[in-house]
């Protein structure tokens, strides 16, 4: 079965919210960021994001396994605001292909940005393997710091 991404449709929002809640539950326990953790996002807010931003549903065959939210920062710079996979599909080697699919949706991109919690060293390794460089950090709560990453896209 092939991994694909498609722009999210409203009818997929409830399933995406369920996967997002599952995927970020451990972070909520670890960092106790009740105001910003995706676990606490409402369906209404997710629907607004689907309408306002580049929101993608990640498919494995005909099954929804995750989602991604991309923001246009202008001048061909983009931010991966959020990406999540069902726990069942994490650590199975799908991430690199998914990131490749997302980045390929924006062929004019010259730069990508994202952030990830400071204790999620597996994420750090993953993003660095894909060419992202640490450029800073910012504090969300007393327990939660996010590491900022940027990737410059080389054009041939």
Residue pairs with C-beta under 8 A, 6 or more apart in sequence:
1 60
1 61
2 60
2 61
3 58
3 59
3 60
3 94
3 97
3 98
3 101
4 58
4 59
4 101
5 56
5 57
5 58
5 59
5 68
5 98
5 101
5 102
5 105
6 56
6 57
6 59
7 54
7 55
7 56
7 57
8 16
8 50
8 55
8 56
8 57
8 67
9 50
9 57
10 47
10 50
12 57
12 64
13 43
13 46
13 47
13 50
14 43
15 64
16 46
16 57
16 64
16 66
16 67
17 41
17 43
17 46
19 64
19 65
19 66
19 67
19 84
19 85
19 86
20 38
20 39
20 41
20 46
20 67
20 82
20 84
21 38
21 39
22 86
22 87
23 38
23 66
23 84
23 85
23 86
23 87
23 90
24 37
24 38
24 39
24 84
25 39
27 33
27 37
27 39
27 117
27 120
28 34
28 37
28 39
28 40
30 117
30 119
30 143
31 37
31 117
31 119
31 140
31 141
31 143
31 144
32 141
32 143
32 144
33 140
33 141
33 143
33 144
34 40
35 141
36 140
36 141
36 144
38 82
38 84
49 55
49 69
53 69
53 70
53 71
53 72
53 81
54 69
54 70
54 71
54 72
54 105
55 67
55 68
55 69
55 70
56 67
56 68
56 69
56 70
56 102
56 105
57 64
57 66
57 67
58 64
58 65
58 66
58 67
58 68
58 85
58 98
59 65
60 89
60 94
65 85
65 86
65 88
65 89
65 94
66 83
66 84
66 85
66 86
66 89
66 98
67 82
67 83
67 84
68 80
68 82
68 83
68 84
68 98
68 102
69 80
69 81
69 82
69 83
70 78
70 79
70 80
70 81
70 102
70 105
70 106
71 78
71 79
71 81
72 78
73 79
73 113
75 110
76 106
76 108
76 109
76 110
76 111
77 109
77 110
77 111
77 112
77 113
78 106
78 109
78 111
78 112
78 113
79 112
79 113
79 114
80 102
80 112
80 113
80 114
81 114
83 98
83 99
83 102
85 94
85 95
85 98
95 126
96 126
96 129
96 130
99 130
103 109
103 112
103 153
109 153
110 152
110 153
110 155
111 150
111 151
111 152
111 153
112 132
112 150
112 151
112 153
113 148
113 149
113 150
113 151
114 127
114 132
114 148
114 149
115 138
115 146
115 147
115 148
115 149
116 123
116 124
116 127
116 146
116 147
116 149
117 123
117 144
117 145
117 146
117 147
118 137
118 144
118 145
118 146
118 147
124 134
124 147
127 149
127 151
128 134
128 149
130 151
131 151
132 149
132 150
132 151
133 149
133 150
133 151
134 147
134 148
134 149
135 148
135 149
135 150
136 147
136 148
137 145
137 146
137 147
137 148
138 145
138 146
138 148
139 145
139 146
140 146
